[in-house]
Amino acid sequence: MRSVSTHILDTTFGKPAANVPVLLEKRGDGRWEKEGAGVTDADGRIRDLVPEGKLEVATYRITFDTSAYFHLQGMECFYPEVSVVFQTREPESHYHVPLLVSPFGYSPYRGS
């Protein structure tokens, strides 16, 4: 599977973060171009942000709309969005970019 996926866990409640809008962009010609978008499912996941065969050796940015998520929880947050920039070196690989989030902090990492 050649794609980019994500999984968001809310460390405030110890559960997946459902209904988080996510945008994936690729850097090209000095600007960001939309590659994919989605909303996390009940398990806090988006399994495929890049259509099959479209992943390239490039720099990508994934942006999580944390403000929208915490608004649904009836909470304010300090970071209204989280952007993670990463590079793909092997387009035949799968890139998993999970995020741990709370109203006052976040931590991305490379998953498997």
A tleap script that builds the chain and sets N, CA, C and O, in Angstrom:
source leaprc.protein.ff14SB
mol = sequence {
  NMET ARG SER VAL SER THR HIE ILE LEU ASP
  THR THR PHE GLY LYS PRO ALA ALA ASN VAL
  PRO VAL LEU LEU GLU LYS ARG GLY ASP GLY
  ARG TRP GLU LYS GLU GLY ALA GLY VAL THR
  ASP ALA ASP GLY ARG ILE ARG ASP LEU VAL
  PRO GLU GLY LYS LEU GLU VAL ALA THR TYR
  ARG ILE THR PHE ASP THR SER ALA TYR PHE
  HIE LEU GLN GLY MET GLU CYS PHE TYR PRO
  GLU VAL SER VAL VAL PHE GLN THR ARG GLU
  PRO GLU SER HIE TYR HIE VAL PRO LEU LEU
  VAL SER PRO PHE GLY TYR SER PRO TYR ARG
  GLY CSER
}
set mol.1.N position { 0.838 -1.174 0.000 }
set mol.1.CA position { 0.000 0.000 0.000 }
set mol.1.C position { 0.887 1.244 0.000 }
set mol.1.O position { 1.669 1.440 0.931 }
set mol.2.N position { 0.781 2.068 -1.008 }
set mol.2.CA position { 1.569 3.290 -1.132 }
set mol.2.C position { 0.660 4.464 -0.811 }
set mol.2.O position { -0.075 4.945 -1.673 }
set mol.3.N position { 0.713 4.917 0.418 }
set mol.3.CA position { -0.203 5.977 0.812 }
set mol.3.C position { 0.296 6.699 2.058 }
set mol.3.O position { 1.356 6.393 2.604 }
set mol.4.N position { -0.497 7.653 2.479 }
set mol.4.CA position { -0.276 8.367 3.736 }
set mol.4.C position { -1.542 8.173 4.563 }
set mol.4.O position { -2.654 8.379 4.076 }
set mol.5.N position { -1.359 7.774 5.816 }
set mol.5.CA position { -2.488 7.604 6.726 }
set mol.5.C position { -2.191 8.331 8.030 }
set mol.5.O position { -1.060 8.744 8.284 }
set mol.6.N position { -3.227 8.481 8.854 }
set mol.6.CA position { -3.047 9.116 10.151 }
set mol.6.C position { -3.979 8.484 11.180 }
set mol.6.O position { -4.962 7.828 10.837 }
set mol.7.N position { -3.651 8.696 12.423 }
set mol.7.CA position { -4.446 8.220 13.558 }
set mol.7.C position { -4.270 9.256 14.666 }
set mol.7.O position { -3.141 9.563 15.051 }
set mol.8.N position { -5.359 9.788 15.173 }
set mol.8.CA position { -5.277 10.820 16.206 }
set mol.8.C position { -5.861 10.280 17.500 }
set mol.8.O position { -6.986 9.780 17.534 }
set mol.9.N position { -5.071 10.391 18.568 }
set mol.9.CA position { -5.525 9.985 19.892 }
set mol.9.C position { -5.586 11.209 20.793 }
set mol.9.O position { -4.642 11.998 20.853 }
set mol.10.N position { -6.698 11.359 21.488 }
set mol.10.CA position { -6.899 12.462 22.414 }
set mol.10.C position { -6.439 12.010 23.795 }
set mol.10.O position { -7.089 11.185 24.436 }
set mol.11.N position { -5.319 12.555 24.245 }
set mol.11.CA position { -4.767 12.136 25.538 }
set mol.11.C position { -5.537 12.712 26.720 }
set mol.11.O position { -5.337 12.276 27.854 }
set mol.12.N position { -6.413 13.683 26.474 }
set mol.12.CA position { -7.259 14.222 27.543 }
set mol.12.C position { -8.245 13.164 28.024 }
set mol.12.O position { -8.455 12.985 29.223 }
set mol.13.N position { -8.843 12.470 27.062 }
set mol.13.CA position { -9.880 11.488 27.370 }
set mol.13.C position { -9.400 10.048 27.220 }
set mol.13.O position { -10.106 9.112 27.596 }
set mol.14.N position { -8.187 9.873 26.665 }
set mol.14.CA position { -7.677 8.526 26.450 }
set mol.14.C position { -8.463 7.761 25.412 }
set mol.14.O position { -8.727 6.570 25.575 }
set mol.15.N position { -8.843 8.453 24.324 }
set mol.15.CA position { -9.652 7.805 23.286 }
set mol.15.C position { -9.290 8.378 21.921 }
set mol.15.O position { -8.642 9.421 21.833 }
set mol.16.N position { -9.710 7.696 20.854 }
set mol.16.CA position { -9.478 8.234 19.513 }
set mol.16.C position { -10.210 9.563 19.329 }
set mol.16.O position { -11.271 9.789 19.910 }
set mol.17.N position { -9.627 10.430 18.515 }
set mol.17.CA position { -10.237 11.726 18.209 }
set mol.17.C position { -11.011 11.605 16.897 }
set mol.17.O position { -10.422 11.636 15.816 }
set mol.18.N position { -12.318 11.469 16.997 }
set mol.18.CA position { -13.181 11.336 15.825 }
set mol.18.C position { -13.584 12.707 15.297 }
set mol.18.O position { -13.613 13.690 16.038 }
set mol.19.N position { -13.888 12.755 14.026 }
set mol.19.CA position { -14.410 13.959 13.357 }
set mol.19.C position { -13.415 15.120 13.302 }
set mol.19.O position { -13.810 16.283 13.388 }
set mol.20.N position { -12.135 14.806 13.160 }
set mol.20.CA position { -11.117 15.843 13.015 }
set mol.20.C position { -10.863 16.068 11.521 }
set mol.20.O position { -10.450 15.141 10.823 }
set mol.21.N position { -11.103 17.287 11.022 }
set mol.21.CA position { -10.766 17.570 9.625 }
set mol.21.C position { -9.247 17.569 9.435 }
set mol.21.O position { -8.507 18.130 10.243 }
set mol.22.N position { -8.798 16.928 8.348 }
set mol.22.CA position { -7.376 16.796 8.054 }
set mol.22.C position { -7.135 17.153 6.590 }
set mol.22.O position { -7.896 16.755 5.709 }
set mol.23.N position { -6.070 17.906 6.344 }
set mol.23.CA position { -5.691 18.313 4.996 }
set mol.23.C position { -4.264 17.851 4.727 }
set mol.23.O position { -3.388 18.032 5.572 }
set mol.24.N position { -4.020 17.259 3.564 }
set mol.24.CA position { -2.676 16.873 3.150 }
set mol.24.C position { -2.299 17.690 1.917 }
set mol.24.O position { -3.045 17.754 0.940 }
set mol.25.N position { -1.112 18.317 1.988 }
set mol.25.CA position { -0.619 19.118 0.873 }
set mol.25.C position { 0.796 18.679 0.516 }
set mol.25.O position { 1.525 18.139 1.349 }
set mol.26.N position { 1.168 18.922 -0.743 }
set mol.26.CA position { 2.513 18.619 -1.225 }
set mol.26.C position { 3.161 19.921 -1.667 }
set mol.26.O position { 2.522 20.756 -2.308 }
set mol.27.N position { 4.431 20.091 -1.320 }
set mol.27.CA position { 5.160 21.286 -1.740 }
set mol.27.C position { 5.591 21.120 -3.196 }
set mol.27.O position { 6.202 20.123 -3.582 }
set mol.28.N position { 5.251 22.126 -3.980 }
set mol.28.CA position { 5.628 22.090 -5.388 }
set mol.28.C position { 5.762 23.498 -5.925 }
set mol.28.O position { 4.874 24.325 -5.716 }
set mol.29.N position { 6.839 23.783 -6.604 }
set mol.29.CA position { 7.064 25.108 -7.193 }
set mol.29.C position { 6.943 26.230 -6.164 }
set mol.29.O position { 6.402 27.296 -6.460 }
set mol.30.N position { 7.451 25.983 -4.949 }
set mol.30.CA position { 7.464 27.015 -3.931 }
set mol.30.C position { 6.148 27.272 -3.236 }
set mol.30.O position { 6.032 28.234 -2.476 }
set mol.31.N position { 5.151 26.435 -3.476 }
set mol.31.CA position { 3.851 26.610 -2.809 }
set mol.31.C position { 3.271 25.243 -2.450 }
set mol.31.O position { 3.742 24.205 -2.915 }
set mol.32.N position { 2.251 25.274 -1.622 }
set mol.32.CA position { 1.607 24.040 -1.187 }
set mol.32.C position { 0.401 23.752 -2.075 }
set mol.32.O position { -0.402 24.640 -2.360 }
set mol.33.N position { 0.284 22.486 -2.511 }
set mol.33.CA position { -0.824 22.060 -3.354 }
set mol.33.C position { -1.585 20.947 -2.651 }
set mol.33.O position { -0.983 20.012 -2.124 }
set mol.34.N position { -2.906 21.048 -2.644 }
set mol.34.CA position { -3.737 20.047 -1.982 }
set mol.34.C position { -3.578 18.689 -2.653 }
set mol.34.O position { -3.661 18.563 -3.875 }
set mol.35.N position { -3.345 17.673 -1.817 }
set mol.35.CA position { -3.220 16.298 -2.299 }
set mol.35.C position { -4.380 15.425 -1.833 }
set mol.35.O position { -4.771 14.477 -2.512 }
set mol.36.N position { -4.914 15.754 -0.685 }
set mol.36.CA position { -5.998 14.959 -0.137 }
set mol.36.C position { -6.560 15.607 1.108 }
set mol.36.O position { -5.947 16.505 1.686 }
set mol.37.N position { -7.732 15.145 1.519 }
set mol.37.CA position { -8.373 15.669 2.723 }
set mol.37.C position { -9.361 14.617 3.215 }
set mol.37.O position { -9.764 13.717 2.479 }
set mol.38.N position { -9.731 14.760 4.463 }
set mol.38.CA position { -10.706 13.847 5.029 }
set mol.38.C position { -11.026 14.230 6.456 }
set mol.38.O position { -10.534 15.230 6.978 }
set mol.39.N position { -11.859 13.418 7.074 }
set mol.39.CA position { -12.257 13.591 8.462 }
set mol.39.C position { -12.040 12.255 9.153 }
set mol.39.O position { -12.405 11.209 8.616 }
set mol.40.N position { -11.448 12.285 10.342 }
set mol.40.CA position { -11.172 11.025 11.031 }
set mol.40.C position { -12.461 10.281 11.364 }
set mol.40.O position { -13.490 10.888 11.663 }
set mol.41.N position { -12.380 8.959 11.304 }
set mol.41.CA position { -13.529 8.112 11.602 }
set mol.41.C position { -13.678 7.922 13.117 }
set mol.41.O position { -12.971 8.565 13.893 }
set mol.42.N position { -14.569 7.066 13.528 }
set mol.42.CA position { -14.837 6.845 14.955 }
set mol.42.C position { -13.611 6.326 15.699 }
set mol.42.O position { -13.512 6.490 16.915 }
set mol.43.N position { -12.675 5.700 14.979 }
set mol.43.CA position { -11.441 5.199 15.579 }
set mol.43.C position { -10.313 6.223 15.469 }
set mol.43.O position { -9.165 5.907 15.783 }
set mol.44.N position { -10.625 7.457 15.025 }
set mol.44.CA position { -9.629 8.511 14.911 }
set mol.44.C position { -8.699 8.349 13.726 }
set mol.44.O position { -7.606 8.915 13.720 }
set mol.45.N position { -9.110 7.587 12.723 }
set mol.45.CA position { -8.225 7.256 11.600 }
set mol.45.C position { -8.708 7.804 10.260 }
set mol.45.O position { -9.902 7.965 10.010 }
set mol.46.N position { -7.715 8.081 9.411 }
set mol.46.CA position { -7.935 8.243 7.976 }
set mol.46.C position { -6.918 7.309 7.345 }
set mol.46.O position { -5.714 7.471 7.543 }
set mol.47.N position { -7.388 6.349 6.599 }
set mol.47.CA position { -6.519 5.287 6.110 }
set mol.47.C position { -5.789 5.614 4.815 }
set mol.47.O position { -4.754 5.009 4.536 }
set mol.48.N position { -6.290 6.546 4.017 }
set mol.48.CA position { -5.658 6.806 2.729 }
set mol.48.C position { -5.884 8.250 2.304 }
set mol.48.O position { -6.945 8.590 1.781 }
set mol.49.N position { -4.887 9.098 2.528 }
set mol.49.CA position { -4.984 10.515 2.142 }
set mol.49.C position { -4.443 10.788 0.743 }
set mol.49.O position { -4.659 11.870 0.196 }
set mol.50.N position { -3.742 9.819 0.161 }
set mol.50.CA position { -3.185 9.969 -1.188 }
set mol.50.C position { -3.752 8.840 -2.045 }
set mol.50.O position { -3.660 7.675 -1.658 }
set mol.51.N position { -4.330 9.156 -3.188 }
set mol.51.CA position { -4.828 8.090 -4.067 }
set mol.51.C position { -3.709 7.127 -4.461 }
set mol.51.O position { -2.559 7.535 -4.619 }
set mol.52.N position { -4.045 5.869 -4.616 }
set mol.52.CA position { -3.079 4.834 -4.990 }
set mol.52.C position { -2.295 5.256 -6.231 }
set mol.52.O position { -2.868 5.681 -7.234 }
set mol.53.N position { -0.982 5.128 -6.137 }
set mol.53.CA position { -0.111 5.449 -7.256 }
set mol.53.C position { 0.256 6.919 -7.373 }
set mol.53.O position { 0.998 7.289 -8.283 }
set mol.54.N position { -0.239 7.769 -6.483 }
set mol.54.CA position { 0.020 9.210 -6.576 }
set mol.54.C position { 1.074 9.707 -5.594 }
set mol.54.O position { 1.467 10.872 -5.654 }
set mol.55.N position { 1.537 8.846 -4.690 }
set mol.55.CA position { 2.550 9.253 -3.726 }
set mol.55.C position { 3.884 9.439 -4.439 }
set mol.55.O position { 4.299 8.581 -5.218 }
set mol.56.N position { 4.556 10.554 -4.175 }
set mol.56.CA position { 5.816 10.879 -4.833 }
set mol.56.C position { 6.909 11.137 -3.802 }
set mol.56.O position { 6.629 11.331 -2.619 }
set mol.57.N position { 8.152 11.137 -4.264 }
set mol.57.CA position { 9.253 11.614 -3.430 }
set mol.57.C position { 9.055 13.122 -3.354 }
set mol.57.O position { 9.187 13.829 -4.353 }
set mol.58.N position { 8.733 13.606 -2.148 }
set mol.58.CA position { 8.370 15.018 -2.013 }
set mol.58.C position { 8.320 15.398 -0.542 }
set mol.58.O position { 8.521 14.568 0.345 }
set mol.59.N position { 8.046 16.680 -0.311 }
set mol.59.CA position { 7.785 17.185 1.026 }
set mol.59.C position { 6.291 17.411 1.138 }
set mol.59.O position { 5.680 18.067 0.294 }
set mol.60.N position { 5.709 16.853 2.200 }
set mol.60.CA position { 4.266 16.938 2.425 }
set mol.60.C position { 4.000 17.669 3.742 }
set mol.60.O position { 4.850 17.725 4.631 }
set mol.61.N position { 2.793 18.223 3.833 }
set mol.61.CA position { 2.342 18.847 5.076 }
set mol.61.C position { 0.940 18.315 5.377 }
set mol.61.O position { 0.036 18.374 4.544 }
set mol.62.N position { 0.793 17.800 6.582 }
set mol.62.CA position { -0.516 17.347 7.037 }
set mol.62.C position { -0.971 18.304 8.129 }
set mol.62.O position { -0.237 18.558 9.085 }
set mol.63.N position { -2.187 18.837 7.987 }
set mol.63.CA position { -2.715 19.817 8.933 }
set mol.63.C position { -3.985 19.276 9.568 }
set mol.63.O position { -4.917 18.862 8.878 }
set mol.64.N position { -4.003 19.287 10.893 }
set mol.64.CA position { -5.123 18.793 11.686 }
set mol.64.C position { -5.882 19.991 12.254 }
set mol.64.O position { -5.280 20.850 12.897 }
set mol.65.N position { -7.176 20.059 12.029 }
set mol.65.CA position { -8.008 21.158 12.539 }
set mol.65.C position { -8.430 20.827 13.973 }
set mol.65.O position { -9.557 20.392 14.210 }
set mol.66.N position { -7.529 21.034 14.910 }
set mol.66.CA position { -7.781 20.687 16.307 }
set mol.66.C position { -8.830 21.592 16.944 }
set mol.66.O position { -9.533 21.170 17.862 }
set mol.67.N position { -8.944 22.825 16.472 }
set mol.67.CA position { -9.961 23.738 16.997 }
set mol.67.C position { -11.365 23.183 16.758 }
set mol.67.O position { -12.207 23.209 17.655 }
set mol.68.N position { -11.614 22.684 15.549 }
set mol.68.CA position { -12.930 22.113 15.229 }
set mol.68.C position { -13.229 20.917 16.131 }
set mol.68.O position { -14.349 20.754 16.616 }
set mol.69.N position { -12.207 20.080 16.350 }
set mol.69.CA position { -12.392 18.902 17.200 }
set mol.69.C position { -12.719 19.300 18.641 }
set mol.69.O position { -13.698 18.817 19.209 }
set mol.70.N position { -11.902 20.178 19.234 }
set mol.70.CA position { -12.134 20.535 20.626 }
set mol.70.C position { -13.417 21.346 20.803 }
set mol.70.O position { -14.039 21.289 21.864 }
set mol.71.N position { -13.815 22.092 19.792 }
set mol.71.CA position { -15.100 22.799 19.843 }
set mol.71.C position { -16.236 21.780 20.008 }
set mol.71.O position { -17.162 22.003 20.788 }
set mol.72.N position { -16.163 20.669 19.278 }
set mol.72.CA position { -17.176 19.611 19.402 }
set mol.72.C position { -17.168 18.981 20.797 }
set mol.72.O position { -18.183 18.448 21.245 }
set mol.73.N position { -16.030 19.043 21.479 }
set mol.73.CA position { -15.920 18.501 22.833 }
set mol.73.C position { -16.355 19.522 23.885 }
set mol.73.O position { -16.388 19.216 25.076 }
set mol.74.N position { -16.693 20.751 23.434 }
set mol.74.CA position { -17.062 21.817 24.363 }
set mol.74.C position { -15.864 22.392 25.098 }
set mol.74.O position { -15.983 22.873 26.225 }
set mol.75.N position { -14.703 22.338 24.445 }
set mol.75.CA position { -13.467 22.789 25.076 }
set mol.75.C position { -12.750 23.796 24.191 }
set mol.75.O position { -12.890 23.775 22.968 }
set mol.76.N position { -11.983 24.675 24.819 }
set mol.76.CA position { -11.092 25.553 24.078 }
set mol.76.C position { -9.731 24.868 23.984 }
set mol.76.O position { -9.409 23.976 24.768 }
set mol.77.N position { -8.937 25.311 22.998 }
set mol.77.CA position { -7.595 24.748 22.885 }
set mol.77.C position { -6.608 25.860 22.570 }
set mol.77.O position { -6.969 26.896 22.012 }
set mol.78.N position { -5.378 25.629 22.932 }
set mol.78.CA position { -4.322 26.612 22.714 }
set mol.78.C position { -3.800 26.573 21.278 }
set mol.78.O position { -3.443 27.608 20.715 }
set mol.79.N position { -3.759 25.377 20.690 }
set mol.79.CA position { -3.283 25.192 19.319 }
set mol.79.C position { -4.489 24.921 18.416 }
set mol.79.O position { -4.994 23.798 18.400 }
set mol.80.N position { -4.964 25.926 17.662 }
set mol.80.CA position { -6.149 25.728 16.832 }
set mol.80.C position { -5.931 24.794 15.651 }
set mol.80.O position { -6.884 24.234 15.109 }
set mol.81.N position { -4.682 24.629 15.258 }
set mol.81.CA position { -4.356 23.638 14.242 }
set mol.81.C position { -2.938 23.140 14.477 }
set mol.81.O position { -2.103 23.819 15.074 }
set mol.82.N position { -2.700 21.933 13.989 }
set mol.82.CA position { -1.373 21.333 14.086 }
set mol.82.C position { -0.941 20.973 12.674 }
set mol.82.O position { -1.640 20.241 11.974 }
set mol.83.N position { 0.206 21.486 12.256 }
set mol.83.CA position { 0.765 21.151 10.950 }
set mol.83.C position { 2.062 20.381 11.148 }
set mol.83.O position { 2.920 20.770 11.940 }
set mol.84.N position { 2.188 19.292 10.421 }
set mol.84.CA position { 3.376 18.454 10.476 }
set mol.84.C position { 3.923 18.344 9.055 }
set mol.84.O position { 3.230 17.884 8.148 }
set mol.85.N position { 5.161 18.768 8.872 }
set mol.85.CA position { 5.816 18.684 7.573 }
set mol.85.C position { 6.753 17.477 7.600 }
set mol.85.O position { 7.532 17.306 8.538 }
set mol.86.N position { 6.671 16.647 6.565 }
set mol.86.CA position { 7.505 15.449 6.503 }
set mol.86.C position { 7.904 15.169 5.056 }
set mol.86.O position { 7.311 15.697 4.115 }
set mol.87.N position { 8.916 14.328 4.905 }
set mol.87.CA position { 9.421 13.988 3.578 }
set mol.87.C position { 9.214 12.512 3.286 }
set mol.87.O position { 9.387 11.660 4.158 }
set mol.88.N position { 8.843 12.228 2.059 }
set mol.88.CA position { 8.762 10.847 1.604 }
set mol.88.C position { 9.967 10.589 0.705 }
set mol.88.O position { 10.250 11.361 -0.212 }
set mol.89.N position { 10.656 9.518 0.973 }
set mol.89.CA position { 11.845 9.160 0.194 }
set mol.89.C position { 11.610 7.928 -0.671 }
set mol.89.O position { 12.312 7.709 -1.658 }
set mol.90.N position { 10.622 7.129 -0.296 }
set mol.90.CA position { 10.322 5.894 -1.020 }
set mol.90.C position { 8.837 5.875 -1.358 }
set mol.90.O position { 8.029 5.483 -0.516 }
set mol.91.N position { 8.455 6.287 -2.567 }
set mol.91.CA position { 7.038 6.395 -2.905 }
set mol.91.C position { 6.298 5.058 -2.917 }
set mol.91.O position { 5.068 5.036 -2.951 }
set mol.92.N position { 7.032 3.943 -2.890 }
set mol.92.CA position { 6.371 2.641 -2.840 }
set mol.92.C position { 6.057 2.229 -1.396 }
set mol.92.O position { 5.493 1.159 -1.168 }
set mol.93.N position { 6.420 3.072 -0.424 }
set mol.93.CA position { 6.192 2.779 0.991 }
set mol.93.C position { 4.891 3.394 1.493 }
set mol.93.O position { 4.254 4.213 0.831 }
set mol.94.N position { 4.532 2.961 2.687 }
set mol.94.CA position { 3.377 3.532 3.389 }
set mol.94.C position { 3.910 4.467 4.472 }
set mol.94.O position { 4.832 4.107 5.205 }
set mol.95.N position { 3.336 5.657 4.575 }
set mol.95.CA position { 3.737 6.633 5.585 }
set mol.95.C position { 2.562 6.868 6.517 }
set mol.95.O position { 1.501 7.330 6.096 }
set mol.96.N position { 2.762 6.544 7.788 }
set mol.96.CA position { 1.724 6.714 8.810 }
set mol.96.C position { 2.171 7.833 9.741 }
set mol.96.O position { 3.249 7.759 10.331 }
set mol.97.N position { 1.338 8.878 9.875 }
set mol.97.CA position { 1.679 10.061 10.673 }
set mol.97.C position { 0.637 10.210 11.787 }
set mol.97.O position { -0.347 10.928 11.614 }
set mol.98.N position { 0.841 9.541 12.926 }
set mol.98.CA position { -0.083 9.654 14.047 }
set mol.98.C position { 0.147 10.949 14.833 }
set mol.98.O position { 1.208 11.569 14.758 }
set mol.99.N position { -0.882 11.330 15.584 }
set mol.99.CA position { -0.822 12.537 16.399 }
set mol.99.C position { -1.469 12.268 17.753 }
set mol.99.O position { -2.591 11.767 17.831 }
set mol.100.N position { -0.747 12.609 18.816 }
set mol.100.CA position { -1.318 12.634 20.158 }
set mol.100.C position { -1.685 14.084 20.428 }
set mol.100.O position { -0.870 14.979 20.201 }
set mol.101.N position { -2.897 14.331 20.908 }
set mol.101.CA position { -3.350 15.708 21.054 }
set mol.101.C position { -4.100 15.910 22.370 }
set mol.101.O position { -4.775 15.010 22.869 }
set mol.102.N position { -3.961 17.112 22.913 }
set mol.102.CA position { -4.735 17.563 24.065 }
set mol.102.C position { -4.971 19.060 23.847 }
set mol.102.O position { -4.392 19.634 22.925 }
set mol.103.N position { -5.795 19.699 24.658 }
set mol.103.CA position { -6.058 21.119 24.423 }
set mol.103.C position { -4.819 22.014 24.520 }
set mol.103.O position { -4.807 23.111 23.963 }
set mol.104.N position { -3.778 21.557 25.222 }
set mol.104.CA position { -2.612 22.414 25.431 }
set mol.104.C position { -1.300 21.774 24.987 }
set mol.104.O position { -0.228 22.212 25.403 }
set mol.105.N position { -1.374 20.748 24.153 }
set mol.105.CA position { -0.160 20.130 23.658 }
set mol.105.C position { -0.450 19.112 22.579 }
set mol.105.O position { -1.585 18.668 22.401 }
set mol.106.N position { 0.612 18.747 21.856 }
set mol.106.CA position { 0.489 17.723 20.829 }
set mol.106.C position { 1.855 17.092 20.577 }
set mol.106.O position { 2.898 17.671 20.883 }
set mol.107.N position { 1.816 15.884 20.007 }
set mol.107.CA position { 3.052 15.189 19.674 }
set mol.107.C position { 2.814 14.302 18.458 }
set mol.107.O position { 2.072 13.323 18.536 }
set mol.108.N position { 3.447 14.644 17.328 }
set mol.108.CA position { 3.383 13.761 16.159 }
set mol.108.C position { 4.545 12.772 16.197 }
set mol.108.O position { 5.528 12.989 16.906 }
set mol.109.N position { 4.429 11.698 15.441 }
set mol.109.CA position { 5.539 10.759 15.313 }
set mol.109.C position { 5.328 9.919 14.055 }
set mol.109.O position { 4.232 9.895 13.495 }
set mol.110.N position { 6.379 9.234 13.617 }
set mol.110.CA position { 6.260 8.357 12.457 }
set mol.110.C position { 5.804 7.002 12.951 }
set mol.110.O position { 6.488 6.344 13.735 }
set mol.111.N position { 4.657 6.601 12.488 }
set mol.111.CA position { 4.110 5.314 12.868 }
set mol.111.C position { 4.442 4.239 11.848 }
set mol.111.O position { 5.236 4.443 10.930 }
set mol.112.N position { 3.810 3.092 12.037 }
set mol.112.CA position { 4.053 1.983 11.093 }
set mol.112.C position { 2.751 1.505 10.492 }
set mol.112.O position { 2.749 0.582 9.678 }
savepdb mol mol.pdb
quit
